[in-house]
Amino acid sequence: MPGTVVVTASADSFPGLVEQLREIPAAVEVYPLVSFAPPLDWSPVDAALRGLPRFGALAFTSPRSARAFADRKEALGATAPDEVSVWAAGAGTADALGDRLGAVRRPDERDVGKSGAARALAEAMMAADVRGPVLFPCGDHRRDELPARLRDDGMEVVEVVVYRTVLAGELDARRAAERAQVLVVASPSVADLLARACPLGVRPALLAVGPTTAAAARASGWPPSAVAAGPTAAALVAGVRTLMAAR
């Protein structure tokens, strides 16, 4: 379908994206290739919440993990001590937390755009001399940049799974690619799925949401045609405009 932009992230991942894409104008389809579910066992999260005073910091790299952890905290009636610093990798993640865990600190957006959200967050935390241990609420499928970098610096990192990722099948992935002129991909696991599902003849222009997803796409054998300047609807729209003009 010429001129069609297929967004493989869930509809709520980038508020306003579909509407802004249609203003290009472009035909837009939302074809999520990933969904999310609660963890099979909440007990590690609950234990961490009850023991929050022992942590020096909380670190979040996605709005989904931030929202799931904050919701669970409220469900248990747990409190976040003022001594525990709270860190978010980007504005969307900070917004998902709101003020439910207290003040939130973030890395510079320029650093996020250059090196990816997780690595930029780790570097900002180390520059601020954050004390450990660091609690890292995350999904069951996540990349290791943040905990690996912090551990390399000598910090203890405790990871707790606050949501599960459920990938679509390869047939759905191929169908999404076949419908697209530009394919918007927002997660490393989806990039890998698409590369496995789609032979070279069924590969439209791939727009990666950031450096981490782009790296996963390259490693899987489907290099992105462009990488968005940041994990925002505006940056994705700019990337789509560039790719559609080039093609």
N, C-alpha and C positions, 0 to 999 in steps of 0.2 A: 504494500500500500504506500505509494510515493508520498513523501512529505509527512509521514506519521512519526511522532515521537512516542516511544513506549517507555513508560516509567515502571521499573521493576520493583521499586520500594512500595511499602504500604501507603495508602492514600494520606494518612496523617503524619507521615515522616517529615514532610516539608510543606507546612501550611502555605497555601496560596500558589503553589507551584503550577498546578494544572491551569488555573485561571490566567496566570502570567504567560504561560506557554501559548495559550490560545490567542493571546493578544499579538503574537509575533507577526502573522497568524500561523498556526500549525494545527494539524489534527493531532489530538492527544489521546492516548489510551493508558489507563493504569492497569498493569498486569502484574500484580505482586507475585514474586517468586519466593517469598519468605514470609512466614507468620511466626507468632510468638506465643508461648504458653508458660504458666507458672512452673517453678522447679518441682521435681517429683518429691523432694523432701525439703521443707522449710527449716528444719532443726538447726543446721549450721548457721543460717542467717539469724535465727532467733537467738542462738547462743552469742553471736557477735553483737547483736543489739543489746542484750543484757549486760555484756561486758565492754561496752563502748569506752568507759573511763580508762581502760588499759591501752587504748590506741592513741597515737600521736596525731594521726590524720586519717581522713576519709578521702578517697580518690574515685572520681567517676569519669568515664570516657564516653558515655552515651546518655541521651535523655531517657531512654527506656530503662536502663539500670538505675538511674537516679530516681525516676518516678516509682519504680517497683520497690526500691529500698525505703524511700520516704513513706510510701503507703504502708509498708509492713511495719515500720517504726510506729506509725500512728495506730495501727491495728493492735499492736502490743502495748501501747501506752508508754513506750520507752522514751528516755530523754537523751539529748546530745549535750554533753558537757561543753562549756565554753572553751575549755583547754584543748579540745580536739579541733584542729583546723580542717576545713572542708574545701576541697578542690574540685573544679569541674573543667573539662577539656575545652569547652566552648560555650557560647552564649545560649544555645538551645538546651544544653545540659544544665546550665545554671538556672535557666528559666523553669525547667522541670522540677528543680529542687525548691525554687522560691525561697521562702525564709523558714522552711520546715526543719532545717538542720542548722540554722544560724547563718552568719555571713559566709559568702562563697567567694573564693579566690580563683582566678583564671590566668592562663598564660596569655601572652600577647598574640592577637589574631594573626599577625604577620608571621610569627613563628609556627603557628598551626598550619598556615598555608604552605610554608616551606618544607616542614619536616613531618607533618601529620599530627593529629590531635594527641595521640597517646605519648609520642616522644616529646612533643612540646610541653605537655603537662609534666612529665617526669623531670625535664630540665628545669622548669619553673619551680617545682617543689624542691629540687636540690639546691637551686640558687637561693631559695628562701630558708635553707637549713632546717627543713622540716624534720622533726624527730619521729622515729618509728616507735612501735610497728605501725604500718600503714594498712588500713582495711580497704580492700578493693572489691566492691560489689560489681559483678559482671555477668555476662551471659555464659552459657555452656560452651559456645563457640566464640572465641575472641582471640585476638592476636596478643603476642607476649611483650610488645615493646615496653609498656609501662612497668609491669612487675620485673622484667629482666633488667631494665635500666636502673631501677631503684635498688635491686639486689646487687647489681654490680657496684653500686655506691655503698654497699654495706648495710642497707636497710632490710628489716624483716617485712615481708608483705604477706598478708593473709587474704586469700581469695575466697569469696563466697558467691555461689551461683544464685542470682535473683530472677532469672528467666531462662527459658529454653528456646532455641531457634529450631524451627521446623521448615526445612527446605522443600520446595516443590520438586516434582520429578523432572527428568530430562526431557520428556515429551512436552511438558508445559514450557520449559525453558526454550526449546526449539521453536515452538509456536510463537512465543513472544518475540524472538529474534526475527522470524520470518515476516512479521507484521511491521517491522520498524525500518525507518531510514536512520533514525538516531535512537540508540538504546541507552537509557539512563540507568546506571548501576551504582548502588549505594552501599554495598557491603562486599568484603572479600569472599565470603562463602558463595554469594550469588555470582561473582565474577568467575570463580572456579567452576561452579555448576554450568554456566553458559559455555565456557570453553570446552567442557567435557561433552556437552549436548550438541554443539553446533560445529559442523565441519566448515572448512574454509569458505565454501561457497555460500554459506548461510550466516554471514557475519557482517551486519551493518556497522556503521560508525558507533563506537562505544564511548560514552562520556562517563568517566569515573568521578565520583563525588569528592575525592580527595586523594592525597598521596598514598595512603594505606591501601585503599581499594585499587588504585592504579598499579601499585607494586604487586598485589595479588593477581591482577589481570595479566601483567607481563609474565609473572612466574608460571601462570597457567597456559601461556602460549597465545593469548589474545591481547596484544598491547592496545591500550586505549587510544582513540584518535584525539582525545583531549582530556584534560583534567580540570575540573572546576576550581576556581580560585579559593573557594571556601565551601563549607557544608551548609549553604543557604539557598533558598529558592532563587534569589537574584543572581547568585553566581552560576547556578545551573542553567538558568535562562540565558545568560550571557554565553555560556559554553554551547548551548544548543544553537543559538543564533550564528555563532562562528562556524559550526559544523554544517549547518544547512546552507549557509552562504557559499562555503567551499565546495559543496557537492551540487 
